[in-house]
Amino acid sequence: MNCLIVAALIGFGSQSEPTITYTCPGKNAKAVFEELSKQAGQTLLIGQSLADEPIILRLDKAPLAKTMDRLAYALNGEWKEEKEGKRLVAKKLPADATPYNARLRTIMAMQRVAREEFANATQFDAKAAADYARELEEHLNRVGAFSKDDTAHLIAGYKLADRSLKATVGLRVFALLDPKQLAEIGQNERIVWSSHPTAKQRQLPASVTQLANQYFVESQIWGRELLNRPALIDKLQGADWTLMDLVPTSLRGRGGTFLSSTLPTKVNVIARSGGQTVNSIVFNFLDSKGEVLLSSSTNLSRNGNPPPQTVPDPILRPIDKPIVLDDLAGEYCRLTNER
């Protein structure tokens, strides 16, 4: 289910039943279960698919049985007796559960294609930036030879744009994100992951943080290459939107503010949906003061065409939302998929 959870329980158990008094501002489920086991008098285990779910709890003398019931409800799981203790495992969704399952199948297919395409991705260094810039120059010089109704230059431009730094990194990051979390996103919604998450953000996987920071460094290389080719900046800005987007906004006046001597201390990755499933990945790099050093967006379309959609019509709202188990939880914290 991969949802953010707020749980607040206050009550008294019977004399024979353990009660739980426990508060945490936000931890993964595995760590929470380990700590709850100390008060429960029994071992509480969590299934692998639920282990990384972020949970916020405020429990005050809450009966163990009620606590377990509420956790199972919030995580859409069920308890199983095992030799080592009781384990909460995810419920199996019916095969025809939609639209979540349909979105999940679409996303997993898109991720598989991206992983295959970028399995042998190489570093975008100064040489790669110069080579790519020359290809763009050669393409733009050829465009003048086409008639206005000839779309061949547009198709060639799309293919060049698909090979740009931000397009390839965006797809590589998309391929690394949890498809179940991505499938939670409904129309015009988003999820925010962060290297240093707030209560309303999700923890960015280490592999994604590493790739995003690499992108920040490589984007500086691309910015320097463009600054050395002012004529290319002018031509790109006069081209169609796919190539125009290769020029960072801050460089469109040929300024140097795009280039940063400061490394980011925090990176946020945002997955957005403008339709039936995720269609863009946004990067925000921030310094120690919270100032944005670089913001970049990648459309997940390839060659100017949207990826195949398997989500059935009509467009449906997301089925997964943060679950508030008690009104008292609002006094503590409310989590959403929004920043």
BELTACOR-V115264 format. One record per residue. N is the residue number from 1. RES is the residue in one letter. BURIAL is b if it has 16 or more other ideal C-beta (glycine too) atoms within 10 Angstrom, else e. D_FIRST is the distance of its C-alpha to the first C-alpha in Angstrom with 2 decimals. Layout:
# BELTACOR-V115264
<<N/RES/BURIAL/D_FIRST> <N/RES/BURIAL/D_FIRST>>
This chain:
# BELTACOR-V115264
<<1/M/b/0.00> <2/N/b/3.80> <3/C/b/5.64> <4/L/b/9.23> <5/I/b/10.71> <6/V/b/14.32> <7/A/b/15.87> <8/A/b/19.58> <9/L/b/21.50> <10/I/e/25.25> <11/G/e/27.24> <12/F/e/29.53> <13/G/b/29.08> <14/S/e/31.95> <15/Q/e/34.40> <16/S/e/33.14> <17/E/e/29.44> <18/P/b/28.17> <19/T/b/26.90> <20/I/b/24.69> <21/T/e/25.82> <22/Y/b/23.56> <23/T/e/22.55> <24/C/e/20.63> <25/P/e/20.23> <26/G/b/17.10> <27/K/b/16.34> <28/N/e/13.81> <29/A/b/12.68> <30/K/b/15.22> <31/A/e/18.04> <32/V/b/17.32> <33/F/b/17.38> <34/E/e/20.60> <35/E/e/22.19> <36/L/b/21.26> <37/S/e/22.83> <38/K/e/26.12> <39/Q/b/26.43> <40/A/b/24.90> <41/G/e/27.70> <42/Q/e/25.39> <43/T/b/22.99> <44/L/b/19.30> <45/L/b/17.25> <46/I/b/13.64> <47/G/b/12.28> <48/Q/e/12.43> <49/S/e/8.93> <50/L/b/7.96> <51/A/e/11.41> <52/D/b/11.11> <53/E/b/8.64> <54/P/b/11.26> <55/I/b/12.59> <56/I/b/15.70> <57/L/b/17.69> <58/R/b/21.08> <59/L/b/22.40> <60/D/e/26.07> <61/K/e/27.44> <62/A/b/24.32> <63/P/b/24.74> <64/L/b/22.82> <65/A/e/21.82> <66/K/b/20.55> <67/T/b/18.64> <68/M/b/16.94> <69/D/e/16.21> <70/R/b/14.68> <71/L/b/12.48> <72/A/e/11.30> <73/Y/e/10.79> <74/A/b/8.99> <75/L/b/6.46> <76/N/b/6.51> <77/G/b/8.78> <78/E/e/12.51> <79/W/b/15.46> <80/K/e/17.73> <81/E/e/21.30> <82/E/e/22.44> <83/K/e/25.76> <84/E/e/24.59> <85/G/e/22.77> <86/K/b/19.69> <87/R/b/16.38> <88/L/b/12.89> <89/V/b/11.01> <90/A/b/7.80> <91/K/e/9.03> <92/K/e/10.24> <93/L/e/9.81> <94/P/e/13.40> <95/A/e/15.01> <96/D/e/15.86> <97/A/e/12.61> <98/T/b/13.36> <99/P/b/13.26> <100/Y/b/9.75> <101/N/b/11.10> <102/A/b/14.35> <103/R/b/13.21> <104/L/b/11.43> <105/R/b/14.76> <106/T/b/16.79> <107/I/b/15.26> <108/M/e/15.57> <109/A/e/19.10> <110/M/b/19.97> <111/Q/b/18.91> <112/R/e/20.99> <113/V/e/23.95> <114/A/b/23.75> <115/R/e/23.70> <116/E/e/26.66> <117/E/e/28.51> <118/F/e/28.32> <119/A/e/28.57> <120/N/e/32.04> <121/A/e/31.68> <122/T/e/34.54> <123/Q/e/35.14> <124/F/b/36.25> <125/D/e/39.49> <126/A/e/42.68> <127/K/e/44.02> <128/A/b/40.90> <129/A/b/41.04> <130/A/e/44.75> <131/D/e/44.34> <132/Y/b/41.62> <133/A/b/43.77> <134/R/e/46.74> <135/E/e/44.82> <136/L/b/43.89> <137/E/e/47.55> <138/E/e/48.81> <139/H/b/46.45> <140/L/b/47.44> <141/N/e/51.09> <142/R/e/50.73> <143/V/b/49.08> <144/G/e/52.47> <145/A/e/53.87> <146/F/e/51.55> <147/S/e/52.49> <148/K/e/50.34> <149/D/e/49.14> <150/D/e/48.18> <151/T/e/44.40> <152/A/e/44.75> <153/H/b/44.58> <154/L/b/41.31> <155/I/e/39.70> <156/A/e/41.11> <157/G/b/39.82> <158/Y/b/36.27> <159/K/e/36.40> <160/L/b/37.79> <161/A/b/35.13> <162/D/b/32.41> <163/R/e/33.99> <164/S/b/34.03> <165/L/b/32.60> <166/K/b/29.92> <167/A/b/28.85> <168/T/b/28.52> <169/V/b/26.82> <170/G/b/24.29> <171/L/b/23.35> <172/R/b/23.40> <173/V/b/20.97> <174/F/b/18.67> <175/A/b/18.85> <176/L/b/17.82> <177/L/b/14.62> <178/D/b/11.19> <179/P/b/10.84> <180/K/b/7.06> <181/Q/b/7.60> <182/L/b/10.72> <183/A/b/9.48> <184/E/b/8.01> <185/I/b/11.70> <186/G/b/13.95> <187/Q/e/17.74> <188/N/e/19.52> <189/E/b/16.56> <190/R/b/15.74> <191/I/b/13.87> <192/V/b/16.31> <193/W/b/16.36> <194/S/b/19.55> <195/S/b/21.75> <196/H/e/22.52> <197/P/b/19.66> <198/T/e/20.45> <199/A/e/18.36> <200/K/b/16.80> <201/Q/b/16.13> <202/R/b/13.97> <203/Q/b/15.91> <204/L/b/17.35> <205/P/b/17.57> <206/A/e/21.22> <207/S/e/21.90> <208/V/b/21.00> <209/T/b/23.08> <210/Q/e/25.94> <211/L/b/25.90> <212/A/b/25.73> <213/N/e/28.66> <214/Q/e/30.53> <215/Y/b/30.08> <216/F/b/31.60> <217/V/e/34.63> <218/E/b/35.04> <219/S/b/34.83> <220/Q/b/37.84> <221/I/b/39.65> <222/W/b/39.05> <223/G/b/40.24> <224/R/e/43.43> <225/E/b/44.11> <226/L/b/43.91> <227/L/b/46.16> <228/N/e/48.69> <229/R/b/48.63> <230/P/e/49.21> <231/A/e/50.44> <232/L/b/47.15> <233/I/b/45.29> <234/D/e/47.64> <235/K/b/47.21> <236/L/b/43.41> <237/Q/e/43.43> <238/G/e/45.69> <239/A/b/43.57> <240/D/e/40.77> <241/W/e/37.49> <242/T/b/35.76> <243/L/b/38.51> <244/M/e/39.09> <245/D/b/35.56> <246/L/b/36.62> <247/V/b/38.72> <248/P/b/36.83> <249/T/e/37.58> <250/S/e/39.50> <251/L/b/41.75> <252/R/e/42.72> <253/G/e/45.66> <254/R/e/46.33> <255/G/e/45.52> <256/G/e/44.32> <257/T/e/41.74> <258/F/b/38.95> <259/L/b/40.15> <260/S/b/39.09> <261/S/e/40.80> <262/T/e/37.96> <263/L/e/34.87> <264/P/b/31.59> <265/T/e/30.22> <266/K/b/26.75> <267/V/b/24.73> <268/N/b/21.94> <269/V/b/20.04> <270/I/b/18.70> <271/A/b/16.95> <272/R/b/18.22> <273/S/b/18.17> <274/G/e/21.45> <275/G/e/20.77> <276/Q/b/18.28> <277/T/b/16.40> <278/V/b/16.82> <279/N/b/20.57> <280/S/b/21.57> <281/I/b/21.12> <282/V/b/23.07> <283/F/b/24.60> <284/N/b/26.15> <285/F/b/28.38> <286/L/b/29.77> <287/D/e/32.70> <288/S/e/33.18> <289/K/e/34.19> <290/G/e/31.09> <291/E/e/33.19> <292/V/e/31.71> <293/L/b/33.53> <294/L/b/31.92> <295/S/e/29.46> <296/S/b/28.68> <297/S/e/26.60> <298/T/b/25.93> <299/N/b/25.54> <300/L/b/23.66> <301/S/b/26.33> <302/R/b/28.88> <303/N/e/32.60> <304/G/b/32.07> <305/N/e/30.10> <306/P/e/26.45> <307/P/b/24.18> <308/P/e/23.89> <309/Q/e/21.50> <310/T/b/19.97> <311/V/b/18.02> <312/P/e/20.24> <313/D/e/22.38> <314/P/e/22.39> <315/I/e/20.20> <316/L/b/17.30> <317/R/e/15.53> <318/P/b/11.81> <319/I/e/9.87> <320/D/b/7.24> <321/K/e/9.40> <322/P/b/10.19> <323/I/b/11.17> <324/V/b/14.81> <325/L/b/15.90> <326/D/e/19.57> <327/D/e/22.02> <328/L/e/23.23> <329/A/b/20.11> <330/G/e/21.51> <331/E/e/24.48> <332/Y/b/22.57> <333/C/e/20.05> <334/R/e/17.77> <335/L/b/15.07> <336/T/e/14.23> <337/N/b/13.09> <338/E/e/16.85> <339/R/e/19.36>>
